[in-house]
Amino acid sequence: MIVVIKPEVDEEAILQIVQKLKRMGYGIHRSTGEKRTVLGAIGRRREDAAQTLEAIPEVEKVVYVTRPFKLVGREFQPRDTEIRIGNSSVGGKEIAVIAGPCAVESEQQLLDSARAVKSAGARFLRGGAFKPRTSPYSFQGLEQEGLGLLSRVGRETGLLVVTEVMDQFTVKQVAECADILQVGTRNMQNFYLLRELGKIRKPVLLKRGMSATVEEWLMAAEYIMSGGNYQVILCERGIRTFEPYTRNTLDLSAVPLVKELSHLPVIVDPSHGTGKKSLIPAMCKAAIAAGADGLMVEVHPSPGEALSDGPQSLNREEFLQLMADLKGVAQIVGRTI
């Protein structure tokens, strides 16, 4: 249930409404805009609640939310969410570019990658310290050592760090070095992890599950937001279909669809979405045209020697050219990069 407060109502009156809702058994999530405050009342539906609340002079209207996702939906917050991280943001006019190697392999490899993506204009460094792999014999990442390298290289280059968190037990550890905590496709419905991420106050990048519907993806975000963490970034990274020529099928239609349904920023990962470096530039341009708020691209100093995802990684020169090409596309749609 959404309770819309009239414009220019003072804080004391709003708090009284909040207390009334709590006495009625609702959990409260508040969204304060420039003119109005919106209260998301989460709990069992009571038919008499709307009449009781609409009788309060400060209440403009009460709306029941029929969709299963409440806090994620535009009924709760009509305006787009912009998540500020340091001097950068995700969801604003500027397209956020997150780039770097799939996995942290060494300090020199990570430093070379970071310098390359920064010189091209990216503000965020991605790199996996923990690598969930389909095969137990594949490179699994440097783990704690990798986190330390990400932290040091991030400080040295001034880039914001994005890295994956694997389970609820390592959230605090990863949060100490990461500016954005990434939830990978295999963990999208790891509800214990999502609940723990709801307790922290750092942005979470939530990748779509490889076989997840849009609603399942948004409900995973709802888990995080229901815990009190509203800094959620959605990432379309391709879904599993019957098509064998690409690693996944990049569902770019999900970008405008999700932006209709939700106020959360949406970014696109064309590296995992296609698995082919030759397709990445076209899919980056298409993602911006579709309304994406950011891109996540894998960049490696020597893709042929990468321990993970070499075939879908760009080298320094390729990424530099991509960033130059994307500026024109961004300008056409009224964005910057």
Wavefront OBJ file of the C-alpha trace (Angstrom):
o trace
v 0.000 0.000 0.000
v 1.305 3.442 -0.974
v 0.364 6.468 1.144
v 0.953 9.768 -0.668
v 1.351 12.757 1.649
v 0.165 16.176 0.494
v 2.792 18.795 -0.461
v 4.393 20.925 2.256
v 3.260 18.775 5.188
v 5.605 19.250 8.141
v 7.806 16.496 9.519
v 5.891 16.100 12.782
v 2.643 15.332 10.932
v 4.419 12.792 8.710
v 5.902 11.040 11.745
v 2.450 10.809 13.303
v 1.166 9.067 10.157
v 4.149 6.723 10.243
v 3.391 5.798 13.862
v -0.253 5.196 13.014
v 0.730 2.834 10.194
v 3.084 0.948 12.507
v 0.285 0.527 15.059
v -1.801 -0.952 12.254
v 0.913 -3.578 11.747
v 2.704 -2.214 8.684
v 6.414 -1.964 8.006
v 7.258 1.498 6.655
v 9.570 2.499 3.818
v 9.805 6.209 3.127
v 10.583 8.051 -0.100
v 10.985 11.830 0.150
v 10.863 13.835 -3.065
v 11.144 17.555 -3.777
v 7.438 18.177 -3.209
v 5.877 15.033 -1.755
v 6.644 12.256 0.679
v 5.500 8.744 -0.172
v 5.175 6.026 2.463
v 5.330 2.408 1.415
v 3.293 0.389 3.932
v 4.264 -3.270 3.681
v 2.077 -5.883 5.322
v -1.227 -7.736 5.161
v -3.894 -5.921 3.167
v -6.674 -4.404 5.296
v -9.742 -3.158 3.455
v -10.466 -0.537 6.110
v -6.944 0.911 6.032
v -7.457 3.139 2.995
v -10.586 4.760 4.389
v -8.908 5.340 7.759
v -5.820 6.900 6.218
v -7.616 9.018 3.617
v -9.582 10.621 6.450
v -6.305 12.165 7.692
v -6.087 15.760 6.353
v -2.399 15.459 5.434
v -2.934 12.352 3.264
v -3.516 13.035 -0.442
v -4.384 9.469 -1.493
v -3.854 5.797 -0.743
v -3.003 3.351 -3.530
v -2.939 -0.434 -3.269
v -0.045 -1.957 -5.227
v -1.194 -4.997 -7.166
v 2.241 -6.073 -8.403
v 4.281 -8.365 -6.114
v 7.244 -5.947 -6.087
v 6.378 -2.901 -3.989
v 9.478 -0.840 -3.185
v 11.064 -1.528 -6.558
v 8.016 -0.282 -8.478
v 7.252 3.186 -9.775
v 4.132 3.385 -7.615
v 6.438 3.722 -4.610
v 8.821 6.140 -6.344
v 7.748 7.644 -9.686
v 11.028 9.452 -10.363
v 14.199 7.646 -11.475
v 16.650 6.695 -8.752
v 20.170 8.089 -9.114
v 22.737 6.377 -6.924
v 25.656 8.570 -5.925
v 29.034 6.924 -5.285
v 31.819 9.345 -4.501
v 32.014 11.879 -7.332
v 30.217 9.546 -9.731
v 26.705 8.184 -10.036
v 24.600 5.507 -11.715
v 21.219 6.542 -13.053
v 21.950 10.163 -13.901
v 22.617 11.856 -17.220
v 26.101 10.359 -17.508
v 26.362 6.751 -18.706
v 28.298 4.842 -16.036
v 31.012 2.626 -17.535
v 32.329 -0.242 -15.417
v 35.333 -1.939 -17.001
v 38.191 -4.252 -16.152
v 39.183 -7.906 -16.191
v 36.842 -10.781 -15.445
v 39.223 -12.031 -12.761
v 42.020 -10.480 -10.737
v 45.107 -12.486 -11.704
v 48.012 -10.385 -10.402
v 48.792 -6.895 -9.198
v 50.428 -5.917 -12.497
v 47.567 -7.294 -14.591
v 45.006 -5.425 -12.503
v 47.021 -2.195 -12.470
v 47.510 -2.296 -16.253
v 43.780 -2.904 -16.722
v 42.831 -0.086 -14.360
v 45.131 2.417 -16.059
v 43.770 1.414 -19.463
v 40.101 1.811 -18.568
v 40.704 5.077 -16.715
v 42.622 6.594 -19.630
v 39.656 5.739 -21.868
v 37.212 7.510 -19.545
v 35.741 4.782 -17.326
v 35.139 5.681 -13.678
v 34.554 2.192 -12.282
v 36.944 -0.783 -12.134
v 35.472 -4.279 -12.222
v 37.406 -7.386 -11.244
v 36.536 -10.708 -9.673
v 38.362 -11.815 -6.532
v 35.960 -14.723 -6.032
v 35.082 -16.496 -9.291
v 32.127 -18.918 -9.342
v 32.851 -21.216 -12.286
v 30.874 -24.013 -13.878
v 33.876 -26.318 -13.689
v 35.594 -26.923 -10.325
v 38.880 -27.182 -12.242
v 38.695 -23.650 -13.678
v 40.475 -20.683 -12.091
v 38.497 -19.742 -8.979
v 40.080 -16.354 -8.276
v 42.625 -15.052 -5.770
v 39.923 -14.553 -3.102
v 41.218 -12.512 -0.121
v 44.438 -11.626 -1.936
v 42.355 -10.403 -4.853
v 40.287 -8.171 -2.581
v 43.444 -6.595 -1.255
v 44.715 -5.942 -4.788
v 41.403 -4.363 -5.815
v 41.491 -2.086 -2.802
v 45.087 -0.945 -3.439
v 44.657 -0.439 -7.184
v 41.375 1.387 -6.666
v 43.048 3.822 -4.272
v 46.060 4.298 -6.527
v 44.050 5.030 -9.683
v 41.056 6.765 -8.091
v 38.646 4.299 -9.705
v 35.597 2.998 -7.849
v 35.744 -0.763 -7.299
v 33.024 -3.229 -8.316
v 33.475 -6.861 -7.301
v 31.326 -9.916 -6.668
v 30.223 -11.156 -3.266
v 29.577 -14.894 -3.098
v 27.641 -15.499 0.106
v 26.163 -13.908 3.217
v 29.239 -14.746 5.278
v 31.630 -12.530 3.280
v 29.444 -9.443 2.762
v 31.240 -7.324 5.365
v 34.652 -8.433 4.134
v 33.881 -7.544 0.503
v 32.190 -4.280 1.539
v 35.446 -3.115 3.138
v 37.186 -2.956 -0.274
v 34.327 -2.558 -2.769
v 32.377 0.584 -3.601
v 29.683 -1.552 -5.286
v 28.971 -5.167 -4.359
v 27.981 -7.348 -7.287
v 25.546 -10.265 -7.081
v 26.266 -12.683 -9.915
v 23.708 -14.474 -12.049
v 24.024 -17.727 -10.082
v 23.282 -15.917 -6.825
v 20.338 -13.775 -7.939
v 17.962 -15.890 -5.850
v 20.344 -16.608 -2.968
v 17.873 -15.135 -0.494
v 20.174 -15.383 2.521
v 22.727 -13.279 0.631
v 20.083 -10.793 -0.540
v 18.805 -10.324 3.020
v 22.326 -9.642 4.271
v 22.881 -7.085 1.507
v 19.706 -5.359 2.654
v 21.449 -4.575 5.943
v 24.431 -2.713 4.487
v 24.489 0.820 3.154
v 26.518 0.340 0.007
v 25.254 0.012 -3.569
v 24.472 -3.480 -4.839
v 24.696 -4.430 -8.519
v 22.169 -7.226 -9.057
v 22.704 -9.290 -12.188
v 19.726 -10.994 -13.772
v 19.683 -14.762 -13.341
v 20.522 -16.633 -16.520
v 17.008 -18.149 -16.633
v 15.125 -15.514 -14.634
v 12.007 -13.688 -15.701
v 11.863 -9.928 -15.300
v 9.499 -10.301 -12.351
v 11.827 -12.756 -10.578
v 14.688 -10.313 -11.122
v 12.707 -7.419 -9.660
v 11.577 -9.542 -6.717
v 15.243 -10.294 -5.943
v 15.818 -6.534 -5.808
v 12.782 -6.273 -3.530
v 14.525 -8.574 -1.027
v 17.438 -6.134 -0.771
v 15.266 -3.026 -0.560
v 12.900 -4.541 2.005
v 15.922 -4.803 4.312
v 16.469 -1.048 4.086
v 19.129 -0.786 1.377
v 17.616 1.221 -1.485
v 20.870 1.474 -3.476
v 20.209 -1.270 -6.010
v 21.478 -1.289 -9.601
v 19.963 -3.823 -12.005
v 22.191 -5.485 -14.607
v 20.939 -7.270 -17.728
v 23.645 -9.804 -18.650
v 21.900 -12.111 -21.074
v 19.622 -15.085 -20.547
v 19.920 -18.729 -21.549
v 18.040 -19.658 -24.730
v 18.321 -22.295 -27.466
v 20.674 -20.078 -29.561
v 24.170 -21.684 -29.741
v 26.056 -18.919 -31.587
v 26.317 -16.648 -28.555
v 27.128 -17.419 -24.942
v 23.766 -15.984 -23.849
v 20.951 -14.034 -25.508
v 21.247 -10.375 -24.532
v 17.687 -9.259 -23.773
v 17.840 -5.558 -24.557
v 14.039 -5.342 -24.538
v 14.306 -5.842 -20.773
v 15.936 -2.402 -20.406
v 12.949 -0.214 -21.427
v 10.539 -2.730 -19.892
v 12.213 -2.611 -16.483
v 12.427 1.171 -16.650
v 8.647 1.248 -17.161
v 8.097 -0.978 -14.143
v 10.837 0.262 -11.805
v 12.629 3.431 -10.770
v 15.960 1.620 -10.297
v 18.898 2.248 -12.662
v 19.575 -0.465 -15.256
v 22.943 -1.273 -16.804
v 23.913 -3.822 -19.477
v 26.766 -6.353 -19.586
v 27.325 -7.187 -23.282
v 30.468 -9.191 -22.508
v 28.568 -11.976 -20.756
v 25.469 -11.251 -22.809
v 27.175 -12.334 -26.033
v 30.456 -14.007 -25.110
v 32.023 -12.612 -28.294
v 34.227 -9.516 -28.341
v 33.200 -8.732 -31.933
v 29.593 -8.160 -30.793
v 30.375 -5.960 -27.792
v 30.604 -2.559 -29.566
v 27.245 -2.984 -31.353
v 25.515 -4.182 -28.191
v 26.949 -1.287 -26.153
v 25.545 1.198 -28.662
v 22.198 -0.588 -28.744
v 22.044 -0.652 -24.932
v 22.515 3.122 -24.725
v 19.862 3.629 -27.393
v 17.495 1.381 -25.401
v 17.893 3.593 -22.321
v 20.550 1.796 -20.284
v 22.122 3.848 -17.495
v 25.475 2.111 -17.748
v 27.651 -0.583 -19.281
v 29.859 -3.311 -17.843
v 32.652 -4.348 -20.199
v 35.476 -6.833 -19.712
v 38.913 -5.412 -20.521
v 42.216 -7.279 -20.213
v 45.810 -6.250 -21.109
v 46.282 -9.530 -23.021
v 42.928 -11.266 -23.635
v 44.656 -14.281 -25.208
v 46.411 -14.955 -21.896
v 43.424 -14.302 -19.603
v 42.645 -16.988 -17.041
v 38.926 -16.273 -17.399
v 36.702 -15.022 -20.255
v 39.477 -14.082 -22.679
v 37.291 -14.486 -25.825
v 34.871 -11.821 -24.571
v 37.473 -9.331 -23.325
v 38.630 -6.203 -25.148
v 42.236 -5.046 -25.104
v 43.280 -1.479 -24.309
v 43.114 -0.185 -27.881
v 39.735 -1.792 -28.566
v 38.233 -0.343 -25.400
v 39.653 3.095 -26.156
v 38.016 3.029 -29.590
v 34.730 1.794 -28.112
v 34.580 4.668 -25.615
v 35.237 7.183 -28.394
v 32.446 5.686 -30.521
v 29.959 5.623 -27.647
v 30.174 9.367 -27.052
v 28.254 10.098 -30.231
v 25.525 7.594 -29.424
v 25.145 8.980 -25.920
v 24.837 12.516 -27.269
v 22.038 11.487 -29.635
v 19.913 10.223 -26.726
v 20.706 13.208 -24.512
v 23.282 11.504 -22.310
v 27.029 11.866 -21.759
v 29.806 9.320 -21.312
l 1 2 3 4 5 6 7 8 9 10 11 12 13 14 15 16 17 18 19 20 21 22 23 24 25 26 27 28 29 30 31 32 33 34 35 36 37 38 39 40 41 42 43 44 45 46 47 48 49 50 51 52 53 54 55 56 57 58 59 60 61 62 63 64 65 66 67 68 69 70 71 72 73 74 75 76 77 78 79 80 81 82 83 84 85 86 87 88 89 90 91 92 93 94 95 96 97 98 99 100 101 102 103 104 105 106 107 108 109 110 111 112 113 114 115 116 117 118 119 120 121 122 123 124 125 126 127 128 129 130 131 132 133 134 135 136 137 138 139 140 141 142 143 144 145 146 147 148 149 150 151 152 153 154 155 156 157 158 159 160 161 162 163 164 165 166 167 168 169 170 171 172 173 174 175 176 177 178 179 180 181 182 183 184 185 186 187 188 189 190 191 192 193 194 195 196 197 198 199 200 201 202 203 204 205 206 207 208 209 210 211 212 213 214 215 216 217 218 219 220 221 222 223 224 225 226 227 228 229 230 231 232 233 234 235 236 237 238 239 240 241 242 243 244 245 246 247 248 249 250 251 252 253 254 255 256 257 258 259 260 261 262 263 264 265 266 267 268 269 270 271 272 273 274 275 276 277 278 279 280 281 282 283 284 285 286 287 288 289 290 291 292 293 294 295 296 297 298 299 300 301 302 303 304 305 306 307 308 309 310 311 312 313 314 315 316 317 318 319 320 321 322 323 324 325 326 327 328 329 330 331 332 333 334 335 336 337
